[in-house]
Amino acid sequence: MKLKESLEKKKFVVTSEVQGAVDESPEQLVKNLELVRGRVDGVTVPEVEIEGVVGDSIKTCEILNKNRFEAIYQTTTRDKNRIQLQKDLLQAHESGVENLLVFTEDYRITGDSLQEMMFFHVDAGKLESVLQHMREGRTVDGGELRKSADFVVGSGVESGWGKNVPDLEMKEMEAMAKIGAGYFLSTPVFDVDRFEKFLKQVNTFGIPVIAEVMILRTAGMASFLNRHIKSGMVPEWLIKKLAKAIDKEKASIEIFADTVKGLKDLCQGVHIITIGGEEKLRLYLDAAKLK
């Protein structure tokens, strides 16, 4: 079943991701996912650059589709003009990609408080212009395409707010809703109660929300996220549970399963970040009773 159909039928969808091939072949990345074929509704391939080497994310998407996975091409809007964005989306479409996930490359700071004024920004106007032209079979500079092109569009949103959701974030979501976003993808959820408060505060415009769930394998990984990504991102009690656990993998799987259990009644799916652990993803899916 296509991702679009799963969303429309209000299924609890499960997506994951792999890195665009840099130091290994796309075929090897696909092989790592073979054990979960049929258990995930989509696999996201982010654009990635490591020490100046750019991963071939579109080629990876193409190979995923050929191997019966639903590929999702993740791209950015911040550092691309309309011509470059159109070029990448056309290449993705010609490679058989039907799903698009848009982010900026990093957090955009818009105020004095890093804790309260940091959110994903998508240039909705630029994206809308390119997508509308492609739907009509035209290029942004007035040329004609061989055929029209369209995507199921997902948009990243910052879900780690506390008491209030900033007006700017609401405007971002409203803008993406107007251009036809098929779903919103949250930032990583480690505290289900906090995520529930976010959903109650925010207007999702009737658009499905998929919660990102990151597999934490060690306390060191969790502490790294708090130090280098966002302070307080991972609750202290989770870090202590992983640190004290004799069987780290068992504790990791329990944390994941409990998080997913809490999310099933709140949103329409989970996006699983494995951080290189694709070969063990099936164990986490089993524990959480996913597919």
N, C-alpha and C positions, 0 to 999 in steps of 0.2 A: 504493500500500500504506500502511495506517495505521501510525503510529509504534509502537503497541502490537504490531502483527503483526511489524514489522521487528525489534523487540527480542526477541520470543518466538522468532523464527526465527534469532536470533543473527547477523543481518546487521551489517555494519559501518555504523552509521548516521551520517548527516551532518546536522547542524542548524546554523542560523545565527540571527540576530536582527535586528529592526528596532526603532527607537524608536517608541513610541506617538505618533501625530500631534500635534504642538504647533503648529509654524509652517508646516506643509504638510499637504495633504490625505492621508488614508489611501490614496486611489487612487494618488497619486504615489509613495508608499512601495512599493506593490505593483508599480508600473511598473518601479521600480529593480530588482526581483527577477525580472522576466520572463525574462531570459536564463538563469536557473538553475532555471526551473520543471521539475520532474521529476528534479532532481539533488540536492535536499535533502529529507530525511525530515520536517523540521519547521522552523518559524520561530517563535522566541520573541519575545514582545512584553512587555517589562518595563513596570511602572508607573513613570512618570517625572513629575517636577515641576520646571519650570525657571522661576525667579523668580516663583513663586506660580501659574504656569499649569500645570495638570495635563493630561497627554496622555490622549487617549481610547484606552486600550489595548484595551479589550473591543471597541469599534467596529472598531479595526484588526484584531483577531483575526477578527471576523465577515467583514470584507472579504477577508482572506487566504483563509479557508475558501471563500468564494464564487468566488475566483479559483484554486481547485485547489491551494492550499497548505495544509499541515497546521499549524494555528495552535497555539501553546503559550502559555498565559496565565501570566505570571510575577507572583507577588504576594508579599506579606510577611506575617509572623505577629506581629511584635513590637508594632506600634502599633495593632493591631486587636483589639477584643474579639470574642467568638464571633458576636454579632449582625452586626457589620460584615463579618466574614470570610464569614459565611454569605450575606449580601446580595450581596457581590461574586462569590462562586462561583456563586450561583444565576443572576445576570445573565449570567455567562460561559457557563454551561451552556445557558441559554435562547437564547444567541446562536450555539449550535452548537459551542462549545469542548469538546473531549474530553481535553485535555492540560493539566496544571498543573505549574508549577515553583515551588518555595517557597524563599525566602531570608528572612533578616532584612534590614533596610535597611542595616546596616553590620556591621563586625566587632565582636564582643563580647569585651571584655578580661576575663580571669578570673584573672589572676595578675600577678606583678611583671615578668616578662620578655615584652615585646612580641613578640620574635622567636619564642618558643616557646609562648605561651599565647594565641594569637589564632585564632579560628575562627568559621565561620558557625554561628549558633544558630537552629534552627527550633523553635518551640514545638509539639512533637509532640503533647502532650496536648490543647491547644486545637484543633489541626488535626484530630486523630483524632475528637474529639467532633463537630465540624461535619461531617466527611465521613461518619461513621457514621450520623448522623441523616439526612443527605441520601440515603444509600444505602437507608435504610429508608422514605424518603418522608415524613420528619418534619422539623420545624424544631426548633432547639435550645430553643425555649420551649414546645414541646408541640403546635404546630399541625401541620396536614397540608399536604404539598406536592401539586401537581397530578400529579406523577409523580416517581419516584425519580431520583437523579442520581449519577453516578460519574465519576471521572477517572483517567487514567494520571498518577501523581504522581512527579515528579522532585524530588530534594533536593540542594541544594548542600553540598559538603564541602570543607574546606580540605586541599589535598594538598601543601602546601609544607613538610612536616615534614622534619627531618633525621634524627637518630639514633633518636628515639622518637616514637611517636604517643600523645598524651595520652589518659588514660582517659576524660576528658570527651568527646573527639571520638568515641571508640569507642561510648560510651553514646548519643550523638546518632545515630550511624548505626544502632545496634541498635534504638533507638526508632522510627526511620523505617522500618526493615525490618519491624517488628512491625505497623505500620499499613498495610503494603502498598505501599511505595515501588517504583516500576517501574524506576527507575534512579537512580544518583548522578551528579551533575555536578561535576567537579573545578574548582578555581580554575585560572587560566591556567597552562599548561605551556610552559616555555621550555627546560627541561633534562630531556630524556627519561630519562637515567640516574637522576636524582633521583626522577622520577615512578615509575620501575620499582621503586625501593627502597621508596617509599611503598606501592605495591600489594602488595609482598611482606610488609610489616609489618602491614598492616591487614586485618581480616576484613570482606569486602564482603557476607557473608551470602548469597552466590550471586546477588547483584543486579548487573546490568550497570553498568559505570562508563564514562561518557562524558567524555573529556578536553576541557577548554576550550582552544582555541588562538586566540590573539590575533594578528591581522595587524599586524606592525610595519613601518611604511613609512619611518620615519626614525630616526636615532640620537637625535634630540631627543625623539621620542615614547617611546622606550625609557628614556631618562634621566628623563623626567617620571614614569614609572611607579615607578622606583626612589626618586625623591625624595618623591613625594606619596602613593603607594599602599603600597609595602612595600620597604624597603631590600634590595637584592640580588635582587629579583624577576626582573630580566632579567640574565643572565650578561654579564660585561664583554666577552667575546669576540664576542657578538652585536652589542653596541653598536659595537665597533670595526669589525666587518665592514660595518655600515650606514654608518658615518662615512667609511670609506675608499672605499666603492664609487662608481664613476663613474656607473653606472646603478643608481640607488636602487631602482627598481621591480623590476629583475631580481634584485637581492640580496634584496629583501623576499620575492619569490616563491620563491627558492631556500631561504631559511630556513624558510618555511612548508612547502614540499614535503618537506624533510629531516625536519622535526619530525613531520609526519603519517606519513611512512614508518616512523619509529621507533615510532610509537604503534600501528600496525596490528596488531602481534603482542602488544600489551600490554592493550588494552582494547577496548570494543565500539563505539567511535565517537568522533567529534570534534564539538564545538560551536564554530563559527567566529565570532569577534567581529571585525567589519569596521571598526568605528568610522567609519561614514559612507561606506565604500567599497563599497557593495553593487553598484555598476555594474561593478566590476572583479573581483567574486568568481569569475566563471567562469574567469578566467585562473589563479587560485590552485587552483581545482578541477582544471583541466586539468593543471597541473604536478604535482599530487599524485596524479593518476590516480584521482580520486574521481568515480564515476558516469560 
